[in-house]
């Protein structure tokens, strides 16, 4: 028999962190000397942390830039 614990629903706050997203293809080209480092596409933004997530979801505005 396994012991089960009851945890009443609590109102937890959101956890947000600053993230820096870098285009992986651009990074590879920069490392091979095929792209000027100034042309590397980078986006710094704030992200919501979801500890149960199995995928990363990006807003279209970040994806297309």
CHARMM-style PDB file with segment names, atoms N, HN, CA, C and O in Angstrom:
ATOM      1  N   UNK     1       0.840  -1.175   0.000  1.00  0.00      PROA
ATOM      2  CA  UNK     1       0.000   0.000   0.000  1.00  0.00      PROA
ATOM      3  C   UNK     1       0.888   1.242   0.000  1.00  0.00      PROA
ATOM      4  O   UNK     1       1.796   1.357   0.823  1.00  0.00      PROA
ATOM      5  N   UNK     2       0.631   2.166  -0.916  1.00  0.00      PROA
ATOM      6  HN  UNK     2      -0.107   2.073  -1.584  1.00  0.00      PROA
ATOM      7  CA  UNK     2       1.421   3.388  -0.972  1.00  0.00      PROA
ATOM      8  C   UNK     2       0.717   4.489  -0.198  1.00  0.00      PROA
ATOM      9  O   UNK     2      -0.510   4.588  -0.202  1.00  0.00      PROA
ATOM     10  N   UNK     3       1.488   5.282   0.443  1.00  0.00      PROA
ATOM     11  HN  UNK     3       2.484   5.201   0.446  1.00  0.00      PROA
ATOM     12  CA  UNK     3       0.949   6.391   1.222  1.00  0.00      PROA
ATOM     13  C   UNK     3       0.684   7.571   0.297  1.00  0.00      PROA
ATOM     14  O   UNK     3       1.550   7.930  -0.502  1.00  0.00      PROA
ATOM     15  N   UNK     4      -0.478   8.172   0.388  1.00  0.00      PROA
ATOM     16  HN  UNK     4      -1.181   7.881   1.037  1.00  0.00      PROA
ATOM     17  CA  UNK     4      -0.825   9.305  -0.443  1.00  0.00      PROA
ATOM     18  C   UNK     4      -0.975  10.541   0.428  1.00  0.00      PROA
ATOM     19  O   UNK     4      -1.462  10.467   1.556  1.00  0.00      PROA
ATOM     20  N   UNK     5      -0.558  11.655  -0.101  1.00  0.00      PROA
ATOM     21  HN  UNK     5      -0.163  11.714  -1.018  1.00  0.00      PROA
ATOM     22  CA  UNK     5      -0.645  12.912   0.619  1.00  0.00      PROA
ATOM     23  C   UNK     5      -1.638  13.825  -0.078  1.00  0.00      PROA
ATOM     24  O   UNK     5      -1.660  13.904  -1.307  1.00  0.00      PROA
ATOM     25  N   UNK     6      -2.438  14.497   0.682  1.00  0.00      PROA
ATOM     26  HN  UNK     6      -2.420  14.433   1.680  1.00  0.00      PROA
ATOM     27  CA  UNK     6      -3.381  15.453   0.133  1.00  0.00      PROA
ATOM     28  C   UNK     6      -2.765  16.838   0.240  1.00  0.00      PROA
ATOM     29  O   UNK     6      -2.345  17.260   1.317  1.00  0.00      PROA
ATOM     30  N   UNK     7      -2.717  17.525  -0.858  1.00  0.00      PROA
ATOM     31  HN  UNK     7      -3.058  17.182  -1.733  1.00  0.00      PROA
ATOM     32  CA  UNK     7      -2.185  18.889  -0.875  1.00  0.00      PROA
ATOM     33  C   UNK     7      -3.286  19.818  -1.369  1.00  0.00      PROA
ATOM     34  O   UNK     7      -3.640  19.781  -2.548  1.00  0.00      PROA
ATOM     35  N   UNK     8      -3.828  20.642  -0.494  1.00  0.00      PROA
ATOM     36  HN  UNK     8      -3.541  20.672   0.463  1.00  0.00      PROA
ATOM     37  CA  UNK     8      -4.902  21.541  -0.940  1.00  0.00      PROA
ATOM     38  C   UNK     8      -4.394  22.502  -2.008  1.00  0.00      PROA
ATOM     39  O   UNK     8      -3.218  22.865  -2.026  1.00  0.00      PROA
ATOM     40  N   UNK     9      -5.290  22.905  -2.888  1.00  0.00      PROA
ATOM     41  HN  UNK     9      -6.245  22.611  -2.873  1.00  0.00      PROA
ATOM     42  CA  UNK     9      -4.937  23.828  -3.960  1.00  0.00      PROA
ATOM     43  C   UNK     9      -4.461  25.144  -3.364  1.00  0.00      PROA
ATOM     44  O   UNK     9      -5.132  25.748  -2.528  1.00  0.00      PROA
ATOM     45  N   UNK    10      -3.315  25.563  -3.804  1.00  0.00      PROA
ATOM     46  HN  UNK    10      -2.769  25.072  -4.484  1.00  0.00      PROA
ATOM     47  CA  UNK    10      -2.741  26.821  -3.324  1.00  0.00      PROA
ATOM     48  C   UNK    10      -2.557  27.757  -4.493  1.00  0.00      PROA
ATOM     49  O   UNK    10      -2.435  27.330  -5.641  1.00  0.00      PROA
ATOM     50  N   UNK    11      -2.538  29.011  -4.194  1.00  0.00      PROA
ATOM     51  HN  UNK    11      -2.637  29.358  -3.261  1.00  0.00      PROA
ATOM     52  CA  UNK    11      -2.362  30.018  -5.228  1.00  0.00      PROA
ATOM     53  C   UNK    11      -0.875  30.370  -5.319  1.00  0.00      PROA
ATOM     54  O   UNK    11      -0.386  31.228  -4.584  1.00  0.00      PROA
ATOM     55  N   UNK    12      -0.172  29.705  -6.220  1.00  0.00      PROA
ATOM     56  HN  UNK    12      -0.570  29.009  -6.817  1.00  0.00      PROA
ATOM     57  CA  UNK    12       1.244  29.958  -6.399  1.00  0.00      PROA
ATOM     58  C   UNK    12       1.445  31.044  -7.451  1.00  0.00      PROA
ATOM     59  O   UNK    12       0.629  31.191  -8.361  1.00  0.00      PROA
ATOM     60  N   UNK    13       2.520  31.794  -7.325  1.00  0.00      PROA
ATOM     61  HN  UNK    13       3.182  31.675  -6.586  1.00  0.00      PROA
ATOM     62  CA  UNK    13       2.825  32.827  -8.310  1.00  0.00      PROA
ATOM     63  C   UNK    13       3.508  32.251  -9.533  1.00  0.00      PROA
ATOM     64  O   UNK    13       3.991  31.119  -9.524  1.00  0.00      PROA
ATOM     65  N   UNK    14       3.539  33.040 -10.566  1.00  0.00      PROA
ATOM     66  HN  UNK    14       3.147  33.960 -10.573  1.00  0.00      PROA
ATOM     67  CA  UNK    14       4.232  32.640 -11.782  1.00  0.00      PROA
ATOM     68  C   UNK    14       5.726  32.840 -11.589  1.00  0.00      PROA
ATOM     69  O   UNK    14       6.163  33.755 -10.891  1.00  0.00      PROA
ATOM     70  N   UNK    15       6.493  31.977 -12.216  1.00  0.00      PROA
ATOM     71  HN  UNK    15       6.138  31.234 -12.783  1.00  0.00      PROA
ATOM     72  CA  UNK    15       7.948  32.115 -12.205  1.00  0.00      PROA
ATOM     73  C   UNK    15       8.367  32.524 -13.606  1.00  0.00      PROA
ATOM     74  O   UNK    15       8.093  31.814 -14.573  1.00  0.00      PROA
ATOM     75  N   UNK    16       9.015  33.642 -13.714  1.00  0.00      PROA
ATOM     76  HN  UNK    16       9.238  34.219 -12.929  1.00  0.00      PROA
ATOM     77  CA  UNK    16       9.499  34.140 -15.009  1.00  0.00      PROA
ATOM     78  C   UNK    16      11.004  34.356 -14.923  1.00  0.00      PROA
ATOM     79  O   UNK    16      11.533  34.754 -13.884  1.00  0.00      PROA
ATOM     80  N   UNK    17      11.675  34.088 -16.023  1.00  0.00      PROA
ATOM     81  HN  UNK    17      11.246  33.765 -16.866  1.00  0.00      PROA
ATOM     82  CA  UNK    17      13.128  34.248 -16.091  1.00  0.00      PROA
ATOM     83  C   UNK    17      13.509  34.976 -17.374  1.00  0.00      PROA
ATOM     84  O   UNK    17      12.773  34.952 -18.360  1.00  0.00      PROA
ATOM     85  N   UNK    18      14.657  35.616 -17.346  1.00  0.00      PROA
ATOM     86  HN  UNK    18      15.255  35.635 -16.545  1.00  0.00      PROA
ATOM     87  CA  UNK    18      15.190  36.226 -18.566  1.00  0.00      PROA
ATOM     88  C   UNK    18      15.874  35.126 -19.371  1.00  0.00      PROA
ATOM     89  O   UNK    18      16.627  34.325 -18.818  1.00  0.00      PROA
ATOM     90  N   UNK    19      15.613  35.089 -20.664  1.00  0.00      PROA
ATOM     91  HN  UNK    19      15.001  35.740 -21.112  1.00  0.00      PROA
ATOM     92  CA  UNK    19      16.226  34.089 -21.541  1.00  0.00      PROA
ATOM     93  C   UNK    19      16.874  34.772 -22.734  1.00  0.00      PROA
ATOM     94  O   UNK    19      16.462  35.849 -23.164  1.00  0.00      PROA
ATOM     95  N   UNK    20      17.888  34.121 -23.245  1.00  0.00      PROA
ATOM     96  HN  UNK    20      18.223  33.246 -22.896  1.00  0.00      PROA
ATOM     97  CA  UNK    20      18.566  34.598 -24.449  1.00  0.00      PROA
ATOM     98  C   UNK    20      18.459  33.483 -25.479  1.00  0.00      PROA
ATOM     99  O   UNK    20      19.038  32.411 -25.303  1.00  0.00      PROA
ATOM    100  N   UNK    21      17.724  33.735 -26.547  1.00  0.00      PROA
ATOM    101  HN  UNK    21      17.254  34.605 -26.690  1.00  0.00      PROA
ATOM    102  CA  UNK    21      17.524  32.756 -27.611  1.00  0.00      PROA
ATOM    103  C   UNK    21      18.457  33.087 -28.762  1.00  0.00      PROA
ATOM    104  O   UNK    21      18.523  34.230 -29.212  1.00  0.00      PROA
ATOM    105  N   UNK    22      19.171  32.089 -29.230  1.00  0.00      PROA
ATOM    106  HN  UNK    22      19.117  31.160 -28.864  1.00  0.00      PROA
ATOM    107  CA  UNK    22      20.131  32.279 -30.318  1.00  0.00      PROA
ATOM    108  C   UNK    22      19.822  31.297 -31.439  1.00  0.00      PROA
ATOM    109  O   UNK    22      19.544  30.126 -31.184  1.00  0.00      PROA
ATOM    110  N   UNK    23      19.871  31.772 -32.676  1.00  0.00      PROA
ATOM    111  HN  UNK    23      20.097  32.724 -32.883  1.00  0.00      PROA
ATOM    112  CA  UNK    23      19.631  30.916 -33.830  1.00  0.00      PROA
ATOM    113  C   UNK    23      20.796  29.929 -33.957  1.00  0.00      PROA
ATOM    114  O   UNK    23      21.941  30.333 -34.158  1.00  0.00      PROA
ATOM    115  N   UNK    24      20.495  28.640 -33.839  1.00  0.00      PROA
ATOM    116  HN  UNK    24      19.565  28.312 -33.676  1.00  0.00      PROA
ATOM    117  CA  UNK    24      21.531  27.602 -33.837  1.00  0.00      PROA
ATOM    118  C   UNK    24      22.287  27.519 -35.163  1.00  0.00      PROA
ATOM    119  O   UNK    24      23.494  27.278 -35.169  1.00  0.00      PROA
ATOM    120  N   UNK    25      21.601  27.713 -36.272  1.00  0.00      PROA
ATOM    121  HN  UNK    25      20.620  27.909 -36.268  1.00  0.00      PROA
ATOM    122  CA  UNK    25      22.273  27.665 -37.581  1.00  0.00      PROA
ATOM    123  C   UNK    25      23.244  28.832 -37.699  1.00  0.00      PROA
ATOM    124  O   UNK    25      24.369  28.665 -38.170  1.00  0.00      PROA
ATOM    125  N   UNK    26      22.806  30.018 -37.269  1.00  0.00      PROA
ATOM    126  HN  UNK    26      21.892  30.153 -36.886  1.00  0.00      PROA
ATOM    127  CA  UNK    26      23.701  31.181 -37.284  1.00  0.00      PROA
ATOM    128  C   UNK    26      24.942  30.922 -36.428  1.00  0.00      PROA
ATOM    129  O   UNK    26      26.056  31.270 -36.819  1.00  0.00      PROA
ATOM    130  N   UNK    27      24.742  30.308 -35.259  1.00  0.00      PROA
ATOM    131  HN  UNK    27      23.837  30.025 -34.941  1.00  0.00      PROA
ATOM    132  CA  UNK    27      25.878  30.009 -34.371  1.00  0.00      PROA
ATOM    133  C   UNK    27      26.884  29.099 -35.061  1.00  0.00      PROA
ATOM    134  O   UNK    27      28.092  29.319 -34.972  1.00  0.00      PROA
ATOM    135  N   UNK    28      26.384  28.077 -35.747  1.00  0.00      PROA
ATOM    136  HN  UNK    28      25.403  27.899 -35.819  1.00  0.00      PROA
ATOM    137  CA  UNK    28      27.273  27.152 -36.454  1.00  0.00      PROA
ATOM    138  C   UNK    28      28.029  27.873 -37.562  1.00  0.00      PROA
ATOM    139  O   UNK    28      29.223  27.639 -37.752  1.00  0.00      PROA
ATOM    140  N   UNK    29      27.351  28.740 -38.289  1.00  0.00      PROA
ATOM    141  HN  UNK    29      26.382  28.930 -38.135  1.00  0.00      PROA
ATOM    142  CA  UNK    29      28.014  29.492 -39.367  1.00  0.00      PROA
ATOM    143  C   UNK    29      29.069  30.446 -38.813  1.00  0.00      PROA
ATOM    144  O   UNK    29      30.132  30.608 -39.412  1.00  0.00      PROA
ATOM    145  N   UNK    30      28.788  31.070 -37.687  1.00  0.00      PROA
ATOM    146  HN  UNK    30      27.925  30.938 -37.201  1.00  0.00      PROA
ATOM    147  CA  UNK    30      29.775  31.968 -37.054  1.00  0.00      PROA
ATOM    148  C   UNK    30      30.999  31.160 -36.627  1.00  0.00      PROA
ATOM    149  O   UNK    30      32.133  31.589 -36.839  1.00  0.00      PROA
ATOM    150  N   UNK    31      30.772  29.990 -36.025  1.00  0.00      PROA
ATOM    151  HN  UNK    31      29.851  29.641 -35.852  1.00  0.00      PROA
ATOM    152  CA  UNK    31      31.906  29.170 -35.560  1.00  0.00      PROA
ATOM    153  C   UNK    31      32.773  28.672 -36.706  1.00  0.00      PROA
ATOM    154  O   UNK    31      33.959  28.403 -36.516  1.00  0.00      PROA
ATOM    155  N   UNK    32      32.188  28.546 -37.901  1.00  0.00      PROA
ATOM    156  HN  UNK    32      31.224  28.764 -38.055  1.00  0.00      PROA
ATOM    157  CA  UNK    32      32.952  28.111 -39.091  1.00  0.00      PROA
ATOM    158  C   UNK    32      33.523  29.285 -39.874  1.00  0.00      PROA
ATOM    159  O   UNK    32      34.188  29.097 -40.894  1.00  0.00      PROA
ATOM    160  N   UNK    33      33.259  30.507 -39.389  1.00  0.00      PROA
ATOM    161  HN  UNK    33      32.719  30.659 -38.561  1.00  0.00      PROA
ATOM    162  CA  UNK    33      33.767  31.685 -40.073  1.00  0.00      PROA
ATOM    163  C   UNK    33      32.981  32.050 -41.316  1.00  0.00      PROA
ATOM    164  O   UNK    33      33.464  32.814 -42.151  1.00  0.00      PROA
ATOM    165  N   UNK    34      31.775  31.514 -41.452  1.00  0.00      PROA
ATOM    166  HN  UNK    34      31.382  30.893 -40.774  1.00  0.00      PROA
ATOM    167  CA  UNK    34      30.973  31.756 -42.639  1.00  0.00      PROA
ATOM    168  C   UNK    34      29.940  32.864 -42.441  1.00  0.00      PROA
ATOM    169  O   UNK    34      29.248  33.242 -43.386  1.00  0.00      PROA
ATOM    170  N   UNK    35      29.834  33.384 -41.218  1.00  0.00      PROA
ATOM    171  HN  UNK    35      30.396  33.077 -40.451  1.00  0.00      PROA
ATOM    172  CA  UNK    35      28.885  34.447 -40.919  1.00  0.00      PROA
ATOM    173  C   UNK    35      29.536  35.414 -39.954  1.00  0.00      PROA
ATOM    174  O   UNK    35      30.164  35.005 -38.977  1.00  0.00      PROA
ATOM    175  N   UNK    36      29.384  36.686 -40.229  1.00  0.00      PROA
ATOM    176  HN  UNK    36      28.874  37.018 -41.022  1.00  0.00      PROA
ATOM    177  CA  UNK    36      29.904  37.718 -39.341  1.00  0.00      PROA
ATOM    178  C   UNK    36      29.173  37.623 -37.995  1.00  0.00      PROA
ATOM    179  O   UNK    36      27.944  37.565 -37.981  1.00  0.00      PROA
ATOM    180  N   UNK    37      29.887  37.604 -36.871  1.00  0.00      PROA
ATOM    181  HN  UNK    37      30.886  37.651 -36.882  1.00  0.00      PROA
ATOM    182  CA  UNK    37      29.241  37.522 -35.550  1.00  0.00      PROA
ATOM    183  C   UNK    37      28.195  38.612 -35.316  1.00  0.00      PROA
ATOM    184  O   UNK    37      27.256  38.417 -34.545  1.00  0.00      PROA
ATOM    185  N   UNK    38      28.355  39.754 -35.978  1.00  0.00      PROA
ATOM    186  HN  UNK    38      29.118  39.913 -36.605  1.00  0.00      PROA
ATOM    187  CA  UNK    38      27.371  40.829 -35.833  1.00  0.00      PROA
ATOM    188  C   UNK    38      26.032  40.484 -36.491  1.00  0.00      PROA
ATOM    189  O   UNK    38      25.025  41.141 -36.225  1.00  0.00      PROA
ATOM    190  N   UNK    39      26.014  39.465 -37.342  1.00  0.00      PROA
ATOM    191  HN  UNK    39      26.832  38.931 -37.558  1.00  0.00      PROA
ATOM    192  CA  UNK    39      24.794  39.056 -38.038  1.00  0.00      PROA
ATOM    193  C   UNK    39      24.048  37.940 -37.294  1.00  0.00      PROA
ATOM    194  O   UNK    39      22.975  37.519 -37.724  1.00  0.00      PROA
ATOM    195  N   UNK    40      24.614  37.464 -36.185  1.00  0.00      PROA
ATOM    196  HN  UNK    40      25.486  37.806 -35.836  1.00  0.00      PROA
ATOM    197  CA  UNK    40      24.004  36.405 -35.383  1.00  0.00      PROA
ATOM    198  C   UNK    40      22.658  36.865 -34.840  1.00  0.00      PROA
ATOM    199  O   UNK    40      22.575  37.899 -34.178  1.00  0.00      PROA
ATOM    200  N   UNK    41      21.609  36.105 -35.116  1.00  0.00      PROA
ATOM    201  HN  UNK    41      21.676  35.265 -35.655  1.00  0.00      PROA
ATOM    202  CA  UNK    41      20.268  36.482 -34.659  1.00  0.00      PROA
ATOM    203  C   UNK    41      20.062  36.023 -33.214  1.00  0.00      PROA
ATOM    204  O   UNK    41      20.123  34.834 -32.904  1.00  0.00      PROA
ATOM    205  N   UNK    42      19.817  37.007 -32.339  1.00  0.00      PROA
ATOM    206  HN  UNK    42      19.767  37.973 -32.591  1.00  0.00      PROA
ATOM    207  CA  UNK    42      19.654  36.765 -30.908  1.00  0.00      PROA
ATOM    208  C   UNK    42      18.442  37.548 -30.425  1.00  0.00      PROA
ATOM    209  O   UNK    42      18.178  38.656 -30.891  1.00  0.00      PROA
ATOM    210  N   UNK    43      17.712  36.962 -29.489  1.00  0.00      PROA
ATOM    211  HN  UNK    43      17.926  36.061 -29.111  1.00  0.00      PROA
ATOM    212  CA  UNK    43      16.553  37.635 -28.904  1.00  0.00      PROA
ATOM    213  C   UNK    43      16.612  37.443 -27.388  1.00  0.00      PROA
ATOM    214  O   UNK    43      16.648  36.312 -26.902  1.00  0.00      PROA
ATOM    215  N   UNK    44      16.621  38.529 -26.657  1.00  0.00      PROA
ATOM    216  HN  UNK    44      16.592  39.448 -27.051  1.00  0.00      PROA
ATOM    217  CA  UNK    44      16.563  38.463 -25.199  1.00  0.00      PROA
ATOM    218  C   UNK    44      15.171  38.877 -24.766  1.00  0.00      PROA
ATOM    219  O   UNK    44      14.685  39.942 -25.145  1.00  0.00      PROA
ATOM    220  N   UNK    45      14.527  38.026 -23.965  1.00  0.00      PROA
ATOM    221  HN  UNK    45      14.922  37.160 -23.657  1.00  0.00      PROA
ATOM    222  CA  UNK    45      13.152  38.271 -23.553  1.00  0.00      PROA
ATOM    223  C   UNK    45      12.895  37.621 -22.202  1.00  0.00      PROA
ATOM    224  O   UNK    45      13.806  37.068 -21.585  1.00  0.00      PROA
ATOM    225  N   UNK    46      11.666  37.690 -21.754  1.00  0.00      PROA
ATOM    226  HN  UNK    46      10.926  38.139 -22.255  1.00  0.00      PROA
ATOM    227  CA  UNK    46      11.260  37.070 -20.498  1.00  0.00      PROA
ATOM    228  C   UNK    46      10.398  35.854 -20.824  1.00  0.00      PROA
ATOM    229  O   UNK    46       9.574  35.899 -21.737  1.00  0.00      PROA
ATOM    230  N   UNK    47      10.589  34.762 -20.071  1.00  0.00      PROA
ATOM    231  HN  UNK    47      11.259  34.726 -19.329  1.00  0.00      PROA
ATOM    232  CA  UNK    47       9.836  33.536 -20.339  1.00  0.00      PROA
ATOM    233  C   UNK    47       9.159  33.040 -19.064  1.00  0.00      PROA
ATOM    234  O   UNK    47       9.656  33.249 -17.957  1.00  0.00      PROA
ATOM    235  N   UNK    48       8.032  32.390 -19.242  1.00  0.00      PROA
ATOM    236  HN  UNK    48       7.629  32.220 -20.141  1.00  0.00      PROA
ATOM    237  CA  UNK    48       7.294  31.767 -18.155  1.00  0.00      PROA
ATOM    238  C   UNK    48       7.830  30.348 -17.970  1.00  0.00      PROA
ATOM    239  O   UNK    48       7.942  29.601 -18.943  1.00  0.00      PROA
ATOM    240  N   UNK    49       8.161  29.970 -16.742  1.00  0.00      PROA
ATOM    241  HN  UNK    49       8.070  30.576 -15.952  1.00  0.00      PROA
ATOM    242  CA  UNK    49       8.681  28.640 -16.450  1.00  0.00      PROA
ATOM    243  C   UNK    49       7.519  27.700 -16.170  1.00  0.00      PROA
ATOM    244  O   UNK    49       6.658  27.992 -15.340  1.00  0.00      PROA
ATOM    245  N   UNK    50       7.500  26.567 -16.870  1.00  0.00      PROA
ATOM    246  HN  UNK    50       8.200  26.330 -17.544  1.00  0.00      PROA
ATOM    247  CA  UNK    50       6.504  25.525 -16.633  1.00  0.00      PROA
ATOM    248  C   UNK    50       7.271  24.232 -16.398  1.00  0.00      PROA
ATOM    249  O   UNK    50       7.780  23.626 -17.341  1.00  0.00      PROA
ATOM    250  N   UNK    51       7.353  23.811 -15.142  1.00  0.00      PROA
ATOM    251  HN  UNK    51       6.939  24.303 -14.376  1.00  0.00      PROA
ATOM    252  CA  UNK    51       8.170  22.643 -14.796  1.00  0.00      PROA
ATOM    253  C   UNK    51       7.627  21.341 -15.380  1.00  0.00      PROA
ATOM    254  O   UNK    51       8.348  20.344 -15.436  1.00  0.00      PROA
ATOM    255  N   UNK    52       6.384  21.335 -15.811  1.00  0.00      PROA
ATOM    256  HN  UNK    52       5.798  22.145 -15.765  1.00  0.00      PROA
ATOM    257  CA  UNK    52       5.812  20.128 -16.401  1.00  0.00      PROA
ATOM    258  C   UNK    52       5.853  20.106 -17.910  1.00  0.00      PROA
ATOM    259  O   UNK    52       5.371  19.156 -18.527  1.00  0.00      PROA
ATOM    260  N   UNK    53       6.418  21.134 -18.519  1.00  0.00      PROA
ATOM    261  HN  UNK    53       6.810  21.906 -18.018  1.00  0.00      PROA
ATOM    262  CA  UNK    53       6.429  21.227 -19.981  1.00  0.00      PROA
ATOM    263  C   UNK    53       7.436  20.254 -20.589  1.00  0.00      PROA
ATOM    264  O   UNK    53       8.488  19.983 -20.008  1.00  0.00      PROA
ATOM    265  N   UNK    54       7.097  19.738 -21.759  1.00  0.00      PROA
ATOM    266  HN  UNK    54       6.243  19.958 -22.231  1.00  0.00      PROA
ATOM    267  CA  UNK    54       8.007  18.854 -22.489  1.00  0.00      PROA
ATOM    268  C   UNK    54       8.477  19.495 -23.794  1.00  0.00      PROA
ATOM    269  O   UNK    54       9.325  18.940 -24.493  1.00  0.00      PROA
ATOM    270  N   UNK    55       7.928  20.656 -24.116  1.00  0.00      PROA
ATOM    271  HN  UNK    55       7.239  21.107 -23.548  1.00  0.00      PROA
ATOM    272  CA  UNK    55       8.314  21.386 -25.327  1.00  0.00      PROA
ATOM    273  C   UNK    55       8.426  22.866 -25.008  1.00  0.00      PROA
ATOM    274  O   UNK    55       7.885  23.353 -24.016  1.00  0.00      PROA
ATOM    275  N   UNK    56       9.137  23.561 -25.869  1.00  0.00      PROA
ATOM    276  HN  UNK    56       9.577  23.165 -26.675  1.00  0.00      PROA
ATOM    277  CA  UNK    56       9.233  25.008 -25.770  1.00  0.00      PROA
ATOM    278  C   UNK    56       8.317  25.613 -26.822  1.00  0.00      PROA
ATOM    279  O   UNK    56       8.309  25.182 -27.975  1.00  0.00      PROA
ATOM    280  N   UNK    57       7.556  26.603 -26.421  1.00  0.00      PROA
ATOM    281  HN  UNK    57       7.562  26.953 -25.484  1.00  0.00      PROA
ATOM    282  CA  UNK    57       6.651  27.281 -27.343  1.00  0.00      PROA
ATOM    283  C   UNK    57       7.077  28.733 -27.446  1.00  0.00      PROA
ATOM    284  O   UNK    57       7.241  29.418 -26.436  1.00  0.00      PROA
ATOM    285  N   UNK    58       7.256  29.196 -28.680  1.00  0.00      PROA
ATOM    286  HN  UNK    58       7.123  28.640 -29.500  1.00  0.00      PROA
ATOM    287  CA  UNK    58       7.652  30.580 -28.912  1.00  0.00      PROA
ATOM    288  C   UNK    58       6.522  31.346 -29.578  1.00  0.00      PROA
ATOM    289  O   UNK    58       5.851  30.818 -30.465  1.00  0.00      PROA
ATOM    290  N   UNK    59       6.307  32.583 -29.158  1.00  0.00      PROA
ATOM    291  HN  UNK    59       6.852  33.012 -28.438  1.00  0.00      PROA
ATOM    292  CA  UNK    59       5.321  33.404 -29.866  1.00  0.00      PROA
ATOM    293  C   UNK    59       5.789  33.646 -31.301  1.00  0.00      PROA
ATOM    294  O   UNK    59       6.990  33.711 -31.562  1.00  0.00      PROA
ATOM    295  N   UNK    60       4.851  33.777 -32.220  1.00  0.00      PROA
ATOM    296  HN  UNK    60       3.876  33.724 -32.009  1.00  0.00      PROA
ATOM    297  CA  UNK    60       5.183  33.976 -33.638  1.00  0.00      PROA
ATOM    298  C   UNK    60       6.037  35.233 -33.834  1.00  0.00      PROA
ATOM    299  O   UNK    60       6.881  35.268 -34.729  1.00  0.00      PROA
ATOM    300  N   UNK    61       5.831  36.254 -33.016  1.00  0.00      PROA
ATOM    301  HN  UNK    61       5.145  36.225 -32.289  1.00  0.00      PROA
ATOM    302  CA  UNK    61       6.605  37.485 -33.152  1.00  0.00      PROA
ATOM    303  C   UNK    61       8.091  37.250 -32.923  1.00  0.00      PROA
ATOM    304  O   UNK    61       8.919  37.906 -33.554  1.00  0.00      PROA
ATOM    305  N   UNK    62       8.448  36.322 -32.027  1.00  0.00      PROA
ATOM    306  HN  UNK    62       7.775  35.788 -31.514  1.00  0.00      PROA
ATOM    307  CA  UNK    62       9.863  36.001 -31.786  1.00  0.00      PROA
ATOM    308  C   UNK    62      10.357  35.056 -32.873  1.00  0.00      PROA
ATOM    309  O   UNK    62      11.475  35.209 -33.365  1.00  0.00      PROA
ATOM    310  N   UNK    63       9.541  34.090 -33.250  1.00  0.00      PROA
ATOM    311  HN  UNK    63       8.633  33.966 -32.850  1.00  0.00      PROA
ATOM    312  CA  UNK    63       9.922  33.105 -34.257  1.00  0.00      PROA
ATOM    313  C   UNK    63      10.275  33.752 -35.589  1.00  0.00      PROA
ATOM    314  O   UNK    63      11.239  33.356 -36.244  1.00  0.00      PROA
ATOM    315  N   UNK    64       9.491  34.748 -35.986  1.00  0.00      PROA
ATOM    316  HN  UNK    64       8.708  35.069 -35.454  1.00  0.00      PROA
ATOM    317  CA  UNK    64       9.677  35.351 -37.304  1.00  0.00      PROA
ATOM    318  C   UNK    64      10.758  36.422 -37.329  1.00  0.00      PROA
ATOM    319  O   UNK    64      11.106  36.907 -38.405  1.00  0.00      PROA
ATOM    320  N   UNK    65      11.297  36.803 -36.181  1.00  0.00      PROA
ATOM    321  HN  UNK    65      11.014  36.409 -35.306  1.00  0.00      PROA
ATOM    322  CA  UNK    65      12.327  37.862 -36.185  1.00  0.00      PROA
ATOM    323  C   UNK    65      13.731  37.311 -36.296  1.00  0.00      PROA
ATOM    324  OT1 UNK    65      14.695  38.077 -36.312  1.00  0.00      PROA
TER     325      UNK     65
END
